[in-house]
Amino acid sequence: MFILKFRRSVYGEVPPRVDYEMAEIANELIPICGQLESWGSKHTEVVK
């Protein structure tokens, strides 16, 4: 099973602020997600 990892940064501010960032291995999936989005846009009528 593949689990995406995220980094969580907590800042001691008011109001509270927390940032989340994908781990480096997850960044490799960004181009694949873009390709899936393009495929879905191209085949919208068939996929509905």
PyMOL Python script that loads the backbone (N, CA, C, O; Angstrom):
from pymol import cmd

cmd.read_pdbstr("""\
ATOM      1  N   MET A   1       0.842  -1.174   0.000  1.00  0.00           N
ATOM      2  CA  MET A   1       0.000   0.000   0.000  1.00  0.00           C
ATOM      3  C   MET A   1       0.890   1.241   0.000  1.00  0.00           C
ATOM      4  O   MET A   1       1.883   1.307   0.724  1.00  0.00           O
ATOM      5  N   PHE A   2       0.524   2.208  -0.810  1.00  0.00           N
ATOM      6  CA  PHE A   2       1.298   3.441  -0.942  1.00  0.00           C
ATOM      7  C   PHE A   2       0.618   4.543  -0.138  1.00  0.00           C
ATOM      8  O   PHE A   2      -0.569   4.806  -0.325  1.00  0.00           O
ATOM      9  N   ILE A   3       1.354   5.176   0.740  1.00  0.00           N
ATOM     10  CA  ILE A   3       0.816   6.261   1.556  1.00  0.00           C
ATOM     11  C   ILE A   3       1.646   7.512   1.290  1.00  0.00           C
ATOM     12  O   ILE A   3       2.870   7.491   1.421  1.00  0.00           O
ATOM     13  N   LEU A   4       0.977   8.599   0.917  1.00  0.00           N
ATOM     14  CA  LEU A   4       1.682   9.860   0.696  1.00  0.00           C
ATOM     15  C   LEU A   4       2.096  10.460   2.029  1.00  0.00           C
ATOM     16  O   LEU A   4       1.351  10.414   3.007  1.00  0.00           O
ATOM     17  N   LYS A   5       3.270  11.012   2.050  1.00  0.00           N
ATOM     18  CA  LYS A   5       3.796  11.637   3.264  1.00  0.00           C
ATOM     19  C   LYS A   5       3.720  13.155   3.130  1.00  0.00           C
ATOM     20  O   LYS A   5       3.981  13.712   2.063  1.00  0.00           O
ATOM     21  N   PHE A   6       3.365  13.804   4.212  1.00  0.00           N
ATOM     22  CA  PHE A   6       3.307  15.256   4.261  1.00  0.00           C
ATOM     23  C   PHE A   6       4.148  15.752   5.421  1.00  0.00           C
ATOM     24  O   PHE A   6       4.252  15.099   6.459  1.00  0.00           O
ATOM     25  N   ARG A   7       4.746  16.917   5.229  1.00  0.00           N
ATOM     26  CA  ARG A   7       5.461  17.587   6.320  1.00  0.00           C
ATOM     27  C   ARG A   7       4.525  18.639   6.902  1.00  0.00           C
ATOM     28  O   ARG A   7       3.861  19.372   6.169  1.00  0.00           O
ATOM     29  N   ARG A   8       4.482  18.703   8.214  1.00  0.00           N
ATOM     30  CA  ARG A   8       3.606  19.648   8.909  1.00  0.00           C
ATOM     31  C   ARG A   8       4.473  20.643   9.673  1.00  0.00           C
ATOM     32  O   ARG A   8       5.302  20.251  10.494  1.00  0.00           O
ATOM     33  N   SER A   9       4.278  21.924   9.398  1.00  0.00           N
ATOM     34  CA  SER A   9       5.019  22.983  10.090  1.00  0.00           C
ATOM     35  C   SER A   9       4.034  23.814  10.900  1.00  0.00           C
ATOM     36  O   SER A   9       3.078  24.367  10.357  1.00  0.00           O
ATOM     37  N   VAL A  10       4.277  23.897  12.202  1.00  0.00           N
ATOM     38  CA  VAL A  10       3.421  24.671  13.099  1.00  0.00           C
ATOM     39  C   VAL A  10       4.175  25.928  13.508  1.00  0.00           C
ATOM     40  O   VAL A  10       5.338  25.859  13.907  1.00  0.00           O
ATOM     41  N   TYR A  11       3.515  27.069  13.408  1.00  0.00           N
ATOM     42  CA  TYR A  11       4.120  28.348  13.752  1.00  0.00           C
ATOM     43  C   TYR A  11       3.475  28.881  15.027  1.00  0.00           C
ATOM     44  O   TYR A  11       2.257  28.802  15.190  1.00  0.00           O
ATOM     45  N   GLY A  12       4.278  29.415  15.917  1.00  0.00           N
ATOM     46  CA  GLY A  12       3.776  29.965  17.171  1.00  0.00           C
ATOM     47  C   GLY A  12       3.205  31.354  16.978  1.00  0.00           C
ATOM     48  O   GLY A  12       3.740  32.327  17.510  1.00  0.00           O
ATOM     49  N   GLU A  13       2.136  31.454  16.231  1.00  0.00           N
ATOM     50  CA  GLU A  13       1.525  32.741  15.910  1.00  0.00           C
ATOM     51  C   GLU A  13       0.077  32.772  16.389  1.00  0.00           C
ATOM     52  O   GLU A  13      -0.535  31.738  16.658  1.00  0.00           O
ATOM     53  N   VAL A  14      -0.444  33.978  16.484  1.00  0.00           N
ATOM     54  CA  VAL A  14      -1.862  34.161  16.769  1.00  0.00           C
ATOM     55  C   VAL A  14      -2.432  35.005  15.642  1.00  0.00           C
ATOM     56  O   VAL A  14      -1.956  36.118  15.419  1.00  0.00           O
ATOM     57  N   PRO A  15      -3.431  34.514  14.928  1.00  0.00           N
ATOM     58  CA  PRO A  15      -4.062  33.207  15.042  1.00  0.00           C
ATOM     59  C   PRO A  15      -3.101  32.100  14.628  1.00  0.00           C
ATOM     60  O   PRO A  15      -2.128  32.345  13.915  1.00  0.00           O
ATOM     61  N   PRO A  16      -3.381  30.882  15.080  1.00  0.00           N
ATOM     62  CA  PRO A  16      -2.488  29.757  14.775  1.00  0.00           C
ATOM     63  C   PRO A  16      -2.358  29.533  13.268  1.00  0.00           C
ATOM     64  O   PRO A  16      -3.303  29.731  12.505  1.00  0.00           O
ATOM     65  N   ARG A  17      -1.170  29.117  12.870  1.00  0.00           N
ATOM     66  CA  ARG A  17      -0.931  28.825  11.452  1.00  0.00           C
ATOM     67  C   ARG A  17      -0.190  27.508  11.353  1.00  0.00           C
ATOM     68  O   ARG A  17       0.776  27.265  12.077  1.00  0.00           O
ATOM     69  N   VAL A  18      -0.658  26.654  10.439  1.00  0.00           N
ATOM     70  CA  VAL A  18      -0.019  25.370  10.173  1.00  0.00           C
ATOM     71  C   VAL A  18       0.102  25.233   8.663  1.00  0.00           C
ATOM     72  O   VAL A  18      -0.873  25.444   7.942  1.00  0.00           O
ATOM     73  N   ASP A  19       1.284  24.882   8.181  1.00  0.00           N
ATOM     74  CA  ASP A  19       1.505  24.630   6.759  1.00  0.00           C
ATOM     75  C   ASP A  19       1.745  23.149   6.547  1.00  0.00           C
ATOM     76  O   ASP A  19       2.382  22.485   7.364  1.00  0.00           O
ATOM     77  N   TYR A  20       1.226  22.637   5.435  1.00  0.00           N
ATOM     78  CA  TYR A  20       1.463  21.255   5.045  1.00  0.00           C
ATOM     79  C   TYR A  20       2.166  21.258   3.699  1.00  0.00           C
ATOM     80  O   TYR A  20       1.825  22.041   2.812  1.00  0.00           O
ATOM     81  N   GLU A  21       3.142  20.387   3.549  1.00  0.00           N
ATOM     82  CA  GLU A  21       3.918  20.306   2.313  1.00  0.00           C
ATOM     83  C   GLU A  21       4.127  18.832   1.980  1.00  0.00           C
ATOM     84  O   GLU A  21       4.423  18.018   2.854  1.00  0.00           O
ATOM     85  N   MET A  22       3.967  18.504   0.687  1.00  0.00           N
ATOM     86  CA  MET A  22       4.178  17.122   0.281  1.00  0.00           C
ATOM     87  C   MET A  22       5.647  16.754   0.397  1.00  0.00           C
ATOM     88  O   MET A  22       6.520  17.572   0.104  1.00  0.00           O
ATOM     89  N   ALA A  23       5.923  15.545   0.818  1.00  0.00           N
ATOM     90  CA  ALA A  23       7.292  15.052   0.861  1.00  0.00           C
ATOM     91  C   ALA A  23       7.803  14.902  -0.572  1.00  0.00           C
ATOM     92  O   ALA A  23       7.012  14.826  -1.512  1.00  0.00           O
ATOM     93  N   GLU A  24       9.102  14.859  -0.731  1.00  0.00           N
ATOM     94  CA  GLU A  24       9.728  14.826  -2.058  1.00  0.00           C
ATOM     95  C   GLU A  24       9.186  13.690  -2.924  1.00  0.00           C
ATOM     96  O   GLU A  24       8.955  13.889  -4.117  1.00  0.00           O
ATOM     97  N   ILE A  25       8.980  12.522  -2.357  1.00  0.00           N
ATOM     98  CA  ILE A  25       8.503  11.383  -3.157  1.00  0.00           C
ATOM     99  C   ILE A  25       7.119  11.659  -3.735  1.00  0.00           C
ATOM    100  O   ILE A  25       6.811  11.211  -4.840  1.00  0.00           O
ATOM    101  N   ALA A  26       6.288  12.387  -3.004  1.00  0.00           N
ATOM    102  CA  ALA A  26       4.947  12.704  -3.495  1.00  0.00           C
ATOM    103  C   ALA A  26       5.005  13.697  -4.651  1.00  0.00           C
ATOM    104  O   ALA A  26       4.140  13.669  -5.527  1.00  0.00           O
ATOM    105  N   ASN A  27       6.005  14.573  -4.669  1.00  0.00           N
ATOM    106  CA  ASN A  27       6.143  15.547  -5.755  1.00  0.00           C
ATOM    107  C   ASN A  27       6.328  14.875  -7.106  1.00  0.00           C
ATOM    108  O   ASN A  27       6.010  15.470  -8.136  1.00  0.00           O
ATOM    109  N   GLU A  28       6.833  13.652  -7.125  1.00  0.00           N
ATOM    110  CA  GLU A  28       7.013  12.925  -8.380  1.00  0.00           C
ATOM    111  C   GLU A  28       5.674  12.594  -9.032  1.00  0.00           C
ATOM    112  O   GLU A  28       5.627  12.307 -10.228  1.00  0.00           O
ATOM    113  N   LEU A  29       4.590  12.629  -8.269  1.00  0.00           N
ATOM    114  CA  LEU A  29       3.271  12.312  -8.808  1.00  0.00           C
ATOM    115  C   LEU A  29       2.603  13.496  -9.498  1.00  0.00           C
ATOM    116  O   LEU A  29       1.609  13.310 -10.199  1.00  0.00           O
ATOM    117  N   ILE A  30       3.120  14.699  -9.319  1.00  0.00           N
ATOM    118  CA  ILE A  30       2.485  15.889  -9.893  1.00  0.00           C
ATOM    119  C   ILE A  30       2.338  15.793 -11.415  1.00  0.00           C
ATOM    120  O   ILE A  30       1.252  16.077 -11.920  1.00  0.00           O
ATOM    121  N   PRO A  31       3.373  15.408 -12.172  1.00  0.00           N
ATOM    122  CA  PRO A  31       3.192  15.290 -13.626  1.00  0.00           C
ATOM    123  C   PRO A  31       2.158  14.226 -14.002  1.00  0.00           C
ATOM    124  O   PRO A  31       1.424  14.396 -14.975  1.00  0.00           O
ATOM    125  N   ILE A  32       2.099  13.154 -13.254  1.00  0.00           N
ATOM    126  CA  ILE A  32       1.131  12.089 -13.530  1.00  0.00           C
ATOM    127  C   ILE A  32      -0.287  12.605 -13.307  1.00  0.00           C
ATOM    128  O   ILE A  32      -1.184  12.314 -14.099  1.00  0.00           O
ATOM    129  N   CYS A  33      -0.493  13.362 -12.243  1.00  0.00           N
ATOM    130  CA  CYS A  33      -1.812  13.948 -11.976  1.00  0.00           C
ATOM    131  C   CYS A  33      -2.214  14.895 -13.101  1.00  0.00           C
ATOM    132  O   CYS A  33      -3.381  14.935 -13.490  1.00  0.00           O
ATOM    133  N   GLY A  34      -1.264  15.651 -13.622  1.00  0.00           N
ATOM    134  CA  GLY A  34      -1.538  16.542 -14.746  1.00  0.00           C
ATOM    135  C   GLY A  34      -1.961  15.772 -15.986  1.00  0.00           C
ATOM    136  O   GLY A  34      -2.868  16.197 -16.702  1.00  0.00           O
ATOM    137  N   GLN A  35      -1.314  14.648 -16.246  1.00  0.00           N
ATOM    138  CA  GLN A  35      -1.679  13.813 -17.387  1.00  0.00           C
ATOM    139  C   GLN A  35      -3.079  13.234 -17.215  1.00  0.00           C
ATOM    140  O   GLN A  35      -3.846  13.168 -18.175  1.00  0.00           O
ATOM    141  N   LEU A  36      -3.413  12.813 -15.996  1.00  0.00           N
ATOM    142  CA  LEU A  36      -4.756  12.291 -15.734  1.00  0.00           C
ATOM    143  C   LEU A  36      -5.814  13.376 -15.930  1.00  0.00           C
ATOM    144  O   LEU A  36      -6.898  13.104 -16.446  1.00  0.00           O
ATOM    145  N   GLU A  37      -5.500  14.598 -15.519  1.00  0.00           N
ATOM    146  CA  GLU A  37      -6.432  15.708 -15.705  1.00  0.00           C
ATOM    147  C   GLU A  37      -6.652  15.979 -17.193  1.00  0.00           C
ATOM    148  O   GLU A  37      -7.783  16.198 -17.626  1.00  0.00           O
ATOM    149  N   SER A  38      -5.581  15.964 -17.967  1.00  0.00           N
ATOM    150  CA  SER A  38      -5.687  16.178 -19.415  1.00  0.00           C
ATOM    151  C   SER A  38      -6.510  15.079 -20.066  1.00  0.00           C
ATOM    152  O   SER A  38      -7.351  15.353 -20.922  1.00  0.00           O
ATOM    153  N   TRP A  39      -6.273  13.843 -19.665  1.00  0.00           N
ATOM    154  CA  TRP A  39      -7.021  12.711 -20.208  1.00  0.00           C
ATOM    155  C   TRP A  39      -8.509  12.866 -19.883  1.00  0.00           C
ATOM    156  O   TRP A  39      -9.361  12.664 -20.748  1.00  0.00           O
ATOM    157  N   GLY A  40      -8.816  13.225 -18.637  1.00  0.00           N
ATOM    158  CA  GLY A  40     -10.207  13.393 -18.232  1.00  0.00           C
ATOM    159  C   GLY A  40     -10.898  14.501 -19.006  1.00  0.00           C
ATOM    160  O   GLY A  40     -12.060  14.363 -19.387  1.00  0.00           O
ATOM    161  N   SER A  41     -10.186  15.607 -19.242  1.00  0.00           N
ATOM    162  CA  SER A  41     -10.760  16.716 -20.008  1.00  0.00           C
ATOM    163  C   SER A  41     -11.031  16.307 -21.449  1.00  0.00           C
ATOM    164  O   SER A  41     -12.040  16.699 -22.035  1.00  0.00           O
ATOM    165  N   LYS A  42     -10.142  15.531 -22.004  1.00  0.00           N
ATOM    166  CA  LYS A  42     -10.279  15.087 -23.395  1.00  0.00           C
ATOM    167  C   LYS A  42     -11.446  14.119 -23.560  1.00  0.00           C
ATOM    168  O   LYS A  42     -12.094  14.100 -24.606  1.00  0.00           O
ATOM    169  N   HIS A  43     -11.715  13.320 -22.536  1.00  0.00           N
ATOM    170  CA  HIS A  43     -12.732  12.268 -22.630  1.00  0.00           C
ATOM    171  C   HIS A  43     -13.941  12.541 -21.730  1.00  0.00           C
ATOM    172  O   HIS A  43     -14.590  11.607 -21.260  1.00  0.00           O
ATOM    173  N   THR A  44     -14.239  13.813 -21.493  1.00  0.00           N
ATOM    174  CA  THR A  44     -15.320  14.181 -20.575  1.00  0.00           C
ATOM    175  C   THR A  44     -16.650  13.530 -20.947  1.00  0.00           C
ATOM    176  O   THR A  44     -17.341  13.003 -20.075  1.00  0.00           O
ATOM    177  N   GLU A  45     -17.010  13.559 -22.197  1.00  0.00           N
ATOM    178  CA  GLU A  45     -18.310  13.015 -22.617  1.00  0.00           C
ATOM    179  C   GLU A  45     -18.405  11.512 -22.384  1.00  0.00           C
ATOM    180  O   GLU A  45     -19.472  11.015 -22.026  1.00  0.00           O
ATOM    181  N   VAL A  46     -17.337  10.798 -22.574  1.00  0.00           N
ATOM    182  CA  VAL A  46     -17.347   9.338 -22.411  1.00  0.00           C
ATOM    183  C   VAL A  46     -17.349   8.956 -20.938  1.00  0.00           C
ATOM    184  O   VAL A  46     -17.971   7.965 -20.554  1.00  0.00           O
ATOM    185  N   VAL A  47     -16.663   9.729 -20.117  1.00  0.00           N
ATOM    186  CA  VAL A  47     -16.490   9.393 -18.705  1.00  0.00           C
ATOM    187  C   VAL A  47     -17.731   9.722 -17.879  1.00  0.00           C
ATOM    188  O   VAL A  47     -17.927   9.128 -16.819  1.00  0.00           O
ATOM    189  N   LYS A  48     -18.577  10.653 -18.333  1.00  0.00           N
ATOM    190  CA  LYS A  48     -19.777  11.032 -17.570  1.00  0.00           C
ATOM    191  C   LYS A  48     -20.566   9.840 -17.279  1.00  0.00           C
ATOM    192  O   LYS A  48     -21.617   9.935 -16.645  1.00  0.00           O
TER     193      LYS A  48
END
""", "prot")
cmd.dss("prot")
cmd.show_as("cartoon", "prot")
cmd.util.cbc("prot")
cmd.orient("prot")
